[in-house]
Amino acid sequence: MRYTPRLVSVATAVPEHVLLQSDVAKAASTIFSKRYSAFDRVSPVFTTAGIHKRHAVRPLEWFFESHGWPERTAAYLEGALKLFVQAATKALDGAGLQARDVDTIVTVSSTGIATPSLEARACGIMGFRGDVHRVPVFGLGCAGGVTGLSIAAKLAKAQPGSVVLFVAVELCTLAFRLDELTKANIVATALFGDGAGACILRAGEGGIAEIDASGEHIWPDTLDIMGWNVDPEGFGVIFARSIPPFAEAHMGSAVMGILDRAGLHRQDIDRFICHPGGKKVVTALERALALDQGSLDHERSVLSEYGNMSAPTALFVLEQVIGAGLPNRSVLAALGPGFTASCVALRRVT
Ligand SMILES: CC(C)(COP(=O)(O)OP(=O)(O)OC[C@H]1O[C@@H](n2cnc3c(N)ncnc32)[C@H](O)[C@@H]1OP(=O)(O)O)[C@@H](O)C(=O)NCCC(=O)NCCSC(=O)CC(=O)O
């Protein structure tokens, strides 16, 4: 019998430290205002970003001191593993499964380096089987929640009945740089947070939704739009100020191309569930996808409560949309380094 892969559960987790945007704005002013002459010009972004708070694996005080690779990596390994276990445990609970039931684990993370990778480190803590198939993926950035789900769905489809655990963990705050006196660094300081999302997938009966199509679109010559600079201090964020206009100009045709290749039509889609990269990105996506302004409400709510957590953010929005009642047909969509658009089509299981 042929089965379409199904989304069985979705769960999320955030670290313990809550960074209120008002406190981050004060801290950024203390750190940057005397050293960076353009700070006052950029500082309004802390109020205009549409973000109330974010979560972080380290308290606010940690960000007042510079940290090199060893300290950032230690914070990543400790914080990412903890979040992996929390999100994966919740997703398994939601599916009524245990760690020993998992056949394949897809782990998406681009904000730190871990070898052995996170799911290997979680093995002893969670009790995965010794024959579990591990698929760690690095480099997808903000598109990782959607592309990772697509990879997990394809692996579930390849072995019907097997249980696939997908976990996306990103600790974006660890890339905060005291030494980068640039507008991009200040905007990033106002925008990014830490979090994890996890899903269980299986090709079989039950579940929340079928994943019946997925696709990507990469634009040539756009490597400089998003990514990491790597230097002796650690990762430094590359994100161009052109992202909102780029999304507005190009996301519509990219998504329509992906839908077309999947045999879907725009009018079939009841809800686009989008990665909220930033306030202007959400507005740009509404324009690009010909949606009513304000209709991406769960996206704005997630952005306000958690900031942009990169890959897991789309899974936070998905969890909220499912909580509010998943429409019959939806498409999860995100942009990420490449520059790439990624989509996953969901059909609610009735
Ligand atoms: C943060 C904002 C809400 C602030 O909006 P405002 O209207 O208040 O301010 P603004 O846009 O004029 O920006 C204030 C000043 O910062 C500068 N500025 C803004 N973004 C910048 C960037 N990425 N790099 C360098 N400078 C930047 C502007 O040019 C301006 O300076 P001056 O006036 O001197 O010119 C908005 O800029 C926003 O939502 N931007 C999108 C953030 C983003 O790209 N997110 C995607 C992350 S990647 C991702 O998650 C994938 C994806 O979704 O694509």
The ligand as a MOL file (V3000), in Angstrom:
LIG
                    3D

  0  0  0     0  0            999 V3000
M  V30 BEGIN CTAB
M  V30 COUNTS 54 56 0 0 0
M  V30 BEGIN ATOM
M  V30 1 C 13.7760 45.9070 11.6970 0
M  V30 2 C 12.7090 46.7360 10.9470 0
M  V30 3 C 11.3450 46.4050 11.5200 0
M  V30 4 C 12.9850 48.2340 11.1680 0
M  V30 5 O 12.0880 48.9800 10.3870 0
M  V30 6 P 12.1170 50.5840 10.3780 0
M  V30 7 O 11.1790 51.0430 9.3190 0
M  V30 8 O 11.9090 51.0880 11.7550 0
M  V30 9 O 13.5890 50.9470 10.0290 0
M  V30 10 P 14.4020 50.7650 8.6950 0
M  V30 11 O 13.9740 49.5620 7.9610 0
M  V30 12 O 14.3740 52.0640 7.9680 0
M  V30 13 O 15.8570 50.4810 9.2850 0
M  V30 14 C 16.4930 51.4320 10.1570 0
M  V30 15 C 17.9170 51.6510 9.6600 0
M  V30 16 O 18.5760 50.3940 9.6610 0
M  V30 17 C 19.0220 50.0810 8.3320 0
M  V30 18 N 18.8430 48.6430 8.1220 0
M  V30 19 C 17.7130 47.9260 8.2100 0
M  V30 20 N 17.9550 46.6360 7.9440 0
M  V30 21 C 19.2610 46.5420 7.6770 0
M  V30 22 C 20.1180 45.4830 7.3070 0
M  V30 23 N 19.6530 44.2430 7.1740 0
M  V30 24 N 21.4240 45.7520 7.1150 0
M  V30 25 C 21.9140 47.0180 7.2640 0
M  V30 26 N 21.1270 48.0660 7.5960 0
M  V30 27 C 19.8380 47.8360 7.7950 0
M  V30 28 C 18.1380 50.9100 7.4090 0
M  V30 29 O 18.7480 51.1390 6.1810 0
M  V30 30 C 17.9740 52.1780 8.2410 0
M  V30 31 O 19.1430 52.9490 8.1680 0
M  V30 32 P 19.2210 54.2860 7.2320 0
M  V30 33 O 17.9990 55.0890 7.5640 0
M  V30 34 O 20.4810 54.9280 7.6360 0
M  V30 35 O 19.2030 53.7730 5.8130 0
M  V30 36 C 12.7310 46.4450 9.4420 0
M  V30 37 O 13.9140 46.9880 8.8790 0
M  V30 38 C 12.6100 45.0060 9.0950 0
M  V30 39 O 11.6530 44.3060 9.4080 0
M  V30 40 N 13.5740 44.5540 8.3600 0
M  V30 41 C 13.6250 43.1700 7.8860 0
M  V30 42 C 14.5320 42.3530 8.7240 0
M  V30 43 C 14.9970 41.1580 7.9580 0
M  V30 44 O 15.6270 41.3070 6.9110 0
M  V30 45 N 14.6510 39.9850 8.4130 0
M  V30 46 C 15.0210 38.7880 7.7080 0
M  V30 47 C 16.0830 38.0550 8.4280 0
M  V30 48 S 16.5450 36.7420 7.4440 0
M  V30 49 C 15.2240 35.7050 7.4700 0
M  V30 50 O 14.6220 35.5230 8.4450 0
M  V30 51 C 14.8460 35.0640 6.1940 0
M  V30 52 C 13.7290 35.8310 5.5660 0
M  V30 53 O 12.6050 35.8480 6.0530 0
M  V30 54 O 13.9670 36.4350 4.5410 0
M  V30 END ATOM
M  V30 BEGIN BOND
M  V30 1 1 1 2
M  V30 2 1 2 3
M  V30 3 1 2 4
M  V30 4 1 2 36
M  V30 5 1 4 5
M  V30 6 1 5 6
M  V30 7 2 6 7
M  V30 8 1 6 8
M  V30 9 1 6 9
M  V30 10 1 9 10
M  V30 11 2 10 11
M  V30 12 1 10 12
M  V30 13 1 10 13
M  V30 14 1 13 14
M  V30 15 1 14 15
M  V30 16 1 15 16
M  V30 17 1 15 30
M  V30 18 1 16 17
M  V30 19 1 17 18
M  V30 20 1 17 28
M  V30 21 1 18 19
M  V30 22 1 18 27
M  V30 23 2 19 20
M  V30 24 1 20 21
M  V30 25 1 21 22
M  V30 26 2 21 27
M  V30 27 1 22 23
M  V30 28 2 22 24
M  V30 29 1 24 25
M  V30 30 2 25 26
M  V30 31 1 26 27
M  V30 32 1 28 29
M  V30 33 1 28 30
M  V30 34 1 30 31
M  V30 35 1 31 32
M  V30 36 2 32 33
M  V30 37 1 32 34
M  V30 38 1 32 35
M  V30 39 1 36 37
M  V30 40 1 36 38
M  V30 41 2 38 39
M  V30 42 1 38 40
M  V30 43 1 40 41
M  V30 44 1 41 42
M  V30 45 1 42 43
M  V30 46 2 43 44
M  V30 47 1 43 45
M  V30 48 1 45 46
M  V30 49 1 46 47
M  V30 50 1 47 48
M  V30 51 1 48 49
M  V30 52 2 49 50
M  V30 53 1 49 51
M  V30 54 1 51 52
M  V30 55 2 52 53
M  V30 56 1 52 54
M  V30 END BOND
M  V30 END CTAB
M  END
